[in-house]
Amino acid sequence: MSHPSLKYVLLEGIAYKLMEKGFKASRALKLTYSLIAFLTVSAIVLPWLFLALYIPFNELVEHIDHSTHYFTLLVGIFNISLLLDIIIFDGLLRTKKPKVEEEWLYDVLEDVKRSINYEGKVKLEVADSEILTACSMPGEIVVTRGLINVLDREYVKAILAHELGHRKRGFNILAIQVLIMFTFFNAAILIEAVATPWKMNLTPTVLFAITLPISIIGAFSLRRLEEHFADEFSVKAMRSTTLIKALGELENATSKTKTMKISKPLIPLAPLLLLGAILMLLYQPSSEARKYVIEQCRKELERGS
């Protein structure tokens, strides 16, 4: 399988390059993750160090105070955009226990847990949606009815193993969300500095402007790497690349579904819906990249067995 085109990647593309150079998949992912995490944290912290050097403490507190309403607005837009897409397009908030004919999901989940010696309690629910997706939410794994109607048991098992991988790395995902919040606060400081340029020195303002894109790209790259770590987990649990076949089935089924249209009452929310869709895409590496990494994980597994 060829190396995915760079147009599909952010900074996580470093991992693909390392794999091409002969690095093991797990090592390439960990090295890339550490590098991007260091870069992202540095980009967040560095402008604050200069800000603390250039202005007195009381003015620093004033800048922070004046930036809080921008921060609240940015976080609100971010979360509302994602939530609207989840409610309207995925229906992931309308979850219930599996129906009697869907209780085989419990057996599949238990098989995955046994295969990787996972002893934690996992709640499994089904969303009444035809969208073909699954996700790990706080306290539970959610699969859509559309997904389980399209995939057979073995493919669903690979998907559930992927979601269990997210649960195993729950702390890392939470840490990334914290980094995103700090990035939003840096953006709020920058907006406040541009709106009232006489209140802040030029050097810290320029530094915030330079480092903000780095921290944004870094945070989203880390989040996309989490998808690869979950895929790696699925390969180890299944001891195969079944996940590639499952992803292929989902892609084929998705291409045959009708395009969803926004009803007239929701048209005023179209910009937020579009932003939410873009954010969801930024969270996910391309299918080509995922398949490439899954294949590399399989090769590593075969060499180790």
C-alpha positions in Angstrom: 0.0 0.0 0.0 1.4 3.3 -1.1 2.2 6.2 1.2 -0.9 8.5 1.6 -0.8 11.8 -0.2 0.3 14.8 1.9 -2.9 16.5 1.1 -4.6 14.2 3.6 -2.4 14.9 6.6 -1.4 17.5 9.1 1.6 17.0 11.4 0.8 13.3 11.9 2.3 12.8 8.5 5.6 12.6 10.3 4.6 9.2 11.5 4.0 8.0 7.9 7.4 9.2 6.9 9.0 7.4 9.8 7.3 4.2 8.8 8.6 4.6 5.3 12.1 4.9 6.7 11.6 1.5 8.4 10.4 2.5 11.9 7.9 0.1 13.6 4.4 1.5 13.5 4.1 1.7 17.3 7.4 3.5 17.6 6.7 5.9 14.8 3.3 6.8 16.3 4.8 7.3 19.8 7.7 9.4 18.6 5.5 11.6 16.4 3.0 12.0 19.3 5.7 13.1 21.7 7.2 15.5 19.2 3.9 17.1 18.3 2.8 17.3 22.0 6.1 19.1 22.8 5.6 21.5 19.9 2.0 22.2 20.8 2.7 22.9 24.5 5.6 25.1 23.5 3.5 27.1 21.1 0.9 27.6 23.8 3.3 28.6 26.6 5.9 30.6 24.7 3.9 33.8 24.1 2.8 33.9 27.7 6.4 33.9 28.8 7.1 37.0 26.6 3.8 38.6 27.8 4.9 38.2 31.4 8.2 39.8 30.6 6.9 42.7 28.6 4.0 43.9 30.8 3.4 44.3 34.6 1.5 41.7 36.4 -1.6 43.8 37.0 -1.9 44.5 33.3 -1.5 40.8 32.5 -4.4 40.1 34.8 -6.4 42.8 33.1 -5.7 41.3 29.6 -6.8 37.9 30.9 -10.0 39.4 32.4 -10.8 41.3 29.2 -10.2 38.2 27.1 -12.6 35.9 29.0 -15.7 36.9 27.0 -13.9 36.2 23.7 -12.8 32.8 25.1 -16.4 32.0 26.2 -17.6 32.9 22.7 -15.0 30.8 20.9 -15.6 27.7 23.1 -19.4 28.2 22.8 -19.2 28.3 19.0 -16.8 25.3 18.9 -19.0 23.1 21.2 -22.3 24.2 19.8 -21.1 23.4 16.2 -20.1 19.9 17.2 -23.2 19.3 19.2 -25.5 20.5 16.4 -23.9 18.0 14.0 -24.2 15.2 16.5 -27.9 16.0 17.2 -29.0 16.7 13.6 -26.9 14.4 11.5 -25.9 11.5 13.8 -28.6 11.4 16.4 -26.0 10.1 18.9 -27.8 11.6 21.8 -30.9 9.4 21.3 -29.3 6.2 22.6 -31.0 3.1 24.0 -30.0 -0.4 25.1 -29.7 -2.9 22.2 -33.0 -4.5 21.1 -33.4 -8.2 21.7 -32.3 -9.0 18.1 -29.2 -6.8 18.7 -28.1 -8.4 22.0 -25.4 -10.2 20.0 -23.5 -6.9 20.4 -22.8 -7.8 24.0 -21.2 -11.1 23.1 -19.0 -9.4 20.5 -17.9 -6.8 23.0 -17.1 -9.4 25.6 -15.0 -11.3 22.9 -13.0 -8.2 22.3 -12.5 -7.6 26.0 -11.3 -11.1 26.6 -8.9 -10.9 23.6 -7.0 -8.0 25.1 -7.6 -8.8 28.8 -9.7 -5.7 29.3 -11.4 -5.9 32.7 -13.1 -2.5 32.8 -16.8 -2.1 32.7 -18.1 -0.8 29.4 -21.7 0.3 28.7 -22.9 -0.4 25.2 -25.8 1.5 23.6 -27.3 1.9 20.2 -28.2 5.2 18.6 -31.4 5.2 16.5 -29.7 6.7 13.4 -28.9 5.5 9.9 -25.6 7.3 9.9 -22.8 4.7 9.7 -20.7 5.4 12.7 -19.6 4.4 16.2 -18.0 6.5 19.0 -16.7 6.3 22.5 -18.6 8.7 24.7 -18.1 9.4 28.5 -19.1 6.1 30.2 -20.2 4.2 27.1 -19.6 3.1 23.6 -22.3 4.0 21.1 -22.9 2.3 17.8 -25.6 3.4 15.3 -28.3 1.1 14.1 -27.2 2.0 10.6 -23.8 0.6 11.2 -24.9 -2.7 12.7 -27.3 -3.2 9.9 -24.5 -2.9 7.3 -21.6 -4.8 8.9 -21.4 -8.4 9.9 -20.3 -9.5 13.4 -16.6 -9.7 12.7 -16.5 -6.2 11.2 -18.5 -4.8 14.1 -16.0 -6.5 16.5 -13.1 -4.7 14.8 -15.0 -1.4 15.2 -15.7 -2.1 18.9 -12.0 -2.9 19.4 -11.2 0.5 17.9 -13.6 2.2 20.3 -12.1 0.3 23.2 -8.8 1.6 22.2 -10.1 5.1 22.6 -11.3 4.2 26.1 -7.9 2.9 27.0 -6.4 6.2 26.0 -9.1 8.3 27.6 -6.6 10.4 29.6 -4.7 11.3 26.5 -7.8 12.4 24.7 -8.8 14.5 27.7 -5.4 16.1 27.7 -5.8 17.0 24.1 -9.1 18.7 24.8 -7.4 20.7 27.5 -4.7 21.8 25.0 -7.5 22.9 22.6 -9.1 25.0 25.4 -5.7 26.7 26.1 -5.4 27.3 22.4 -8.8 29.0 22.4 -7.6 31.2 25.3 -4.5 32.2 23.3 -6.9 33.0 20.4 -9.0 35.1 22.8 -5.9 37.0 24.0 -5.0 37.7 20.3 -8.5 38.9 19.5 -8.4 41.2 22.5 -4.9 42.5 21.5 -6.1 43.3 17.9 -9.3 44.9 19.1 -7.4 47.2 21.6 -3.9 47.4 20.1 -2.9 50.2 22.4 -3.2 47.9 25.5 -0.5 45.4 24.5 3.0 45.6 23.2 3.6 44.6 19.6 6.1 41.8 20.3 3.8 39.6 22.4 0.9 40.2 19.9 3.0 39.1 17.0 4.2 36.0 18.9 0.6 35.0 19.7 -0.2 35.4 16.0 2.7 33.2 15.0 2.3 30.5 17.6 -1.5 30.2 17.4 -1.7 28.3 14.0 1.1 26.0 15.3 -0.9 25.1 18.4 -4.1 24.7 16.5 -2.5 22.4 13.9 -0.6 20.5 16.7 -3.7 19.9 18.8 -5.7 18.6 15.8 -2.8 16.4 14.7 -2.6 14.9 18.2 -6.3 14.1 18.0 -5.9 12.5 14.6 -3.0 10.4 15.9 -5.4 9.1 18.6 -7.4 7.5 15.7 -4.3 5.7 14.6 -3.6 4.5 18.2 -7.1 3.1 18.3 -6.7 1.4 15.0 -3.4 -0.1 16.3 -5.4 -1.4 19.3 -8.0 -3.0 17.0 -5.2 -4.8 15.0 -3.8 -6.2 18.1 -7.2 -7.3 19.4 -8.3 -8.9 16.2 -4.7 -10.0 15.2 -5.7 -9.1 11.7 -6.5 -6.1 9.4 -10.3 -6.8 9.6 -10.7 -3.1 10.4 -9.6 -2.2 6.8 -12.4 -4.4 5.4 -14.9 -2.9 7.9 -13.9 0.7 6.8 -14.2 -0.3 3.2 -17.7 -1.7 3.8 -18.7 1.6 5.5 -17.3 3.7 2.7 -19.2 1.7 0.1 -22.4 1.9 2.1 -22.0 5.6 2.8 -21.5 6.4 -0.9 -24.9 4.8 -1.7 -26.8 6.8 1.0 -28.7 9.9 0.0 -27.2 13.3 0.8 -28.9 14.8 3.8 -30.6 18.1 3.3 -30.9 20.9 5.9 -34.6 21.7 6.6 -35.7 25.4 6.2 -35.9 26.1 10.0 -32.2 25.1 10.3 -30.9 27.2 7.5 -29.9 30.1 9.8 -27.7 27.5 11.6 -26.0 26.4 8.4 -22.7 28.2 9.2 -22.5 26.4 12.6 -23.4 23.1 11.0 -20.7 23.6 8.3 -18.1 24.5 11.0 -19.1 21.4 13.0 -18.7 19.2 9.9 -15.2 20.7 9.2 -14.2 20.1 12.8 -15.3 16.5 12.6 -13.2 16.1 9.5 -10.2 17.7 11.2 -10.5 15.1 14.0 -10.2 12.2 11.5 -7.2 11.2 9.3 -8.1 10.1 5.8 -9.2 6.5 5.1 -6.1 6.1 3.0 -3.9 7.1 5.9 -5.7 4.8 8.3 -5.4 1.8 6.0 -1.7 2.5 5.5 -1.1 2.6 9.3 -3.2 -0.5 9.9 -1.1 -2.4 7.3 2.1 -1.3 9.1 0.7 -2.4 12.4 -0.2 -5.8 10.9 3.4 -6.2 9.6 4.8 -5.3 13.0 2.5 -7.8 14.6 3.6 -10.5 12.2 7.2 -9.8 12.8 6.7 -10.0 16.6 4.8 -13.3 16.5 
